[in-house]
Amino acid sequence: MLVIDDDAPTRTLIEALLGDEGITVDCVAKASDALPAIDEHPPDVVLLDIMMPEISGFDLMKEIRRRTDVPIIFLSARGGEADRVRGIHLGADDYVVKPFSNDELIETVRSFAGRRIKRD
């Protein structure tokens, strides 16, 4: 899976949390690093922040969608209904609000990674 988030502590937490579940996690901090990472190693799932410095996660998602139909889960502090609806409308598969429950994030990722990630 690929995590695209400019916040280092969030990336570290997600990498540790999902890594403990046996999920291989690659992380990038910038939108400009995301597309090459997706092209080189197509992920099973993308966790995508919305508020990033180069371009918004909404705009990056549009470009990812042009390249692949990988499940995309927004992971954002922007938890208002309008943002969640916009994300789903633009093609996200789900939307998790920060701060998130560890169990919620794990199960959301598992649900989209499907058969590729084993459940206990």
N, C-alpha and C positions, 0 to 999 in steps of 0.2 A: 504494500500500500504506500501511497505517497501523501505526506503532510506538507501543505503549503501554508506557512504562517510566519509572519515577521517577528513574532515574539519567541525568543529563545527559551524561556522557561516553559512555555506551553509546548513547544516542540520536544523538549527534553522529557517532560511529563508524559506526553503521548507515546513517545518512543519507548520509554520504560514500561508504561502501563500495558501497551499492546505487545511489546516484546516479551513480557512476562506471560502473556497468553499464547506465545508461540507464533506471533504474527510478525513477519519481517516488515520493518518500517524504514522508509527512506524519507528524509526531510529536506526541504529547501526553504530559504528565508525570503526569496525574492521571486516575483512573477517571472522575471527574465530567465530564471533558472528552472522554472517549472516545466516549460514546454520541451526543452532539451531532455530533461529527466523523463518525461512521459514518452518521448520518442525513443530514447535509449532503452528504457526498461518499463514497458507498459504495465502500469499498476493494476491490481484487482479492484482497488477503491481509491478515491482521492478525498482527503479531508482538506477543505479549502476555507481559509479565513476571508472575510469580506474587506475589512479595513487594512489595506496594505499600502506602502508608500508609492510604488511605481504606477500601478493601476488597481482598480478595485477588483475584488474577487468576482463580482458580477461580470465585469468585462473579461476577466481571465477565463471564467467559465465558458463564455461564448466561444472563445478560441479553442478551449479544450474540446468542446462539443463539435467543433468543425473537424477535429482530428480523430475523435474516438467516442464511443458510447459508454465508456467506463462510468460506473456509478460515482456520483459526486455528492458528498455530504458537506454542506456548509457548516462551519464551526465558528460562531461569531458571538461577540458581546451584544451585537444588535439584535435584541430579542423581541422587538415589537412585531405586531401582527403584519404590518405593511411590509417589513423587511422579509419576514418568513414567507409571506405570500409571493412577493416578488422573486425570491430565490427559487421557489418551486415553479412558479410561472415561467421563469427563464430556463428551466430544465434540470434543476437540482433534484436529486432523488430523495433527499431528506435535509433536515436543518436542526442542528443541535446548538443550544444556546450556552455560552460561557457565563458563569462557571457551570461546568457540567458534572454530572454524577459519573464516577468511573464506570460503574456497571452499565449505565445508559450508553456511554460511548462504546464500550466493548460490545454490547449486544447490537447496537446500531451498525457498527462496522461488520460484525459477524453476519448480520442479516443481509447485507449487500455483497459481501465476499462469497456468501453461499457455500458451495461445495468445496471451495479451495481452502477454507479454514475450518479445521475440525473443532467440534464442540466437545466439552468434557463429558 
